[in-house]
């Protein structure tokens, strides 16, 4: 196993902060805070005469939050996808008869992945015609 790269203090702090914000932003409390913000904004409309500045406040706030959340969501999805790939690689490596060539296929080009997908579709059609609904079949197996 290779050595894990150590993160800088800033990198670790950003990861910790990002995890905390991701966890909180997916909670019911985050929704309540967002809804409360909108309600307060709407209630203050008459106080500020529904002015352009009043509208600009909510537009600017939601734009900034949306912009930041896009990166936060992408980071969370990248981490989840990587964890899923590692788990699937472990299953492939551990299963007898499974093709180890499928480990890390996410690093292949789109055309190469499409070729593998087409192969499995063809395998599925062949097995369906043979009425085989159980058993194990690998990409390395000649059908």
C-alpha positions in Angstrom: 0.0 0.0 0.0 1.3 3.4 -0.9 2.0 6.1 1.7 -0.9 8.6 2.2 0.0 12.1 1.2 -0.1 14.3 4.3 -2.2 17.4 4.0 -1.1 20.8 5.0 -2.6 22.4 8.0 -4.8 24.6 5.7 -5.9 21.6 3.7 -6.9 19.6 6.8 -8.7 22.7 8.2 -10.6 23.2 4.9 -11.5 19.5 4.7 -12.8 19.5 8.3 -14.8 22.7 7.7 -16.2 21.4 4.4 -17.3 18.2 6.1 -19.0 20.1 8.9 -20.8 22.4 6.4 -21.8 19.5 4.2 -23.3 17.6 7.1 -25.1 20.7 8.5 -26.4 21.9 5.1 -28.1 18.5 4.6 -29.9 18.8 7.9 -33.5 19.8 8.8 -32.0 22.8 10.7 -30.4 24.1 7.5 -33.8 24.0 5.8 -35.4 25.8 8.8 -32.7 28.5 8.7 -33.2 29.0 4.9 -37.0 29.1 5.2 -36.7 31.5 8.2 -34.4 33.8 6.2 -37.0 33.9 3.3 -39.8 34.6 5.8 -37.9 37.4 7.5 -37.0 38.9 4.1 -40.6 38.7 2.9 -41.9 40.3 6.2 -39.5 43.2 5.9 -40.7 43.9 2.3 -43.3 46.5 3.4 -40.8 48.1 5.9 -38.4 48.8 3.0 -41.1 49.6 0.5 -40.3 46.5 -1.6 -37.3 48.6 -2.9 -34.7 47.5 -5.4 -32.2 47.3 -2.5 -34.5 45.0 -0.6 -34.8 42.7 -3.6 -31.0 42.9 -4.2 -30.3 41.7 -0.7 -32.0 38.3 -1.3 -30.8 38.0 -4.8 -27.2 38.6 -3.8 -27.4 36.3 -0.7 -28.9 33.4 -2.7 -26.4 33.8 -5.5 -23.5 33.7 -3.1 -24.9 30.7 -1.2 -25.6 28.8 -4.4 -22.2 29.5 -5.9 -20.5 28.2 -2.7 -22.8 25.2 -2.4 -22.0 24.0 -6.0 -18.3 23.5 -5.0 -19.3 22.0 -1.7 -21.7 19.5 -3.3 -19.1 18.6 -6.0 -16.5 17.9 -3.3 -18.9 15.7 -1.4 -19.8 13.8 -4.6 -16.1 13.4 -5.5 -15.4 11.8 -2.1 -18.4 9.6 -2.3 -17.6 8.4 -5.8 -14.0 7.7 -4.8 -15.1 5.7 -1.8 -17.6 3.7 -3.9 -14.9 3.0 -6.5 -12.6 1.7 -3.8 -15.3 -0.6 -2.4 -16.1 -1.9 -5.9 -12.5 -2.5 -6.6 -12.2 -4.5 -3.3 -15.2 -6.7 -4.4 -13.8 -7.3 -7.8 -10.4 -8.1 -6.4 -11.9 -10.5 -3.8 -14.3 -12.4 -6.1 -13.0 -15.5 -7.7 -13.7 -15.5 -11.4 -14.2 -11.7 -11.5 -11.9 -9.9 -14.0 -9.3 -7.8 -12.2 -9.1 -5.8 -15.5 -12.2 -4.0 -14.3 -10.4 -2.6 -11.3 -10.0 1.2 -11.9 -11.9 1.3 -15.1 -13.0 4.8 -14.2 -9.5 5.8 -15.4 -10.3 4.5 -19.0 -11.4 6.8 -21.7 -15.1 7.2 -22.4 -14.8 5.1 -25.6 -13.2 2.3 -23.7 -15.9 2.3 -21.0 -18.5 2.3 -23.7 -16.9 -0.7 -25.3 -17.0 -2.6 -22.0 -20.7 -1.5 -21.6 -21.5 -2.8 -25.1 -19.7 -6.1 -24.3 -21.9 -6.6 -21.1 -25.0 -5.8 -23.1 -24.1 -8.4 -25.6 -23.3 -10.9 -22.8 -26.7 -10.1 -21.3 -28.5 -10.8 -24.6 -26.6 -14.1 -25.1 -27.4 -15.3 -21.6 -31.1 -14.3 -22.0 -31.3 -16.3 -25.2 -29.7 -19.3 -23.4 -32.2 -18.7 -20.5 -29.3 -18.5 -18.0 -30.5 -16.5 -15.0 -27.8 -17.6 -12.6 -24.1 -18.2 -12.5 -21.2 -15.9 -12.9 -19.7 -14.5 -16.1 -16.6 -12.4 -16.4 -15.4 -10.1 -19.2 -12.5 -12.5 -19.5 -14.8 -15.4 -20.3 -15.5 -16.3 -23.9 -19.2 -16.5 -24.6 
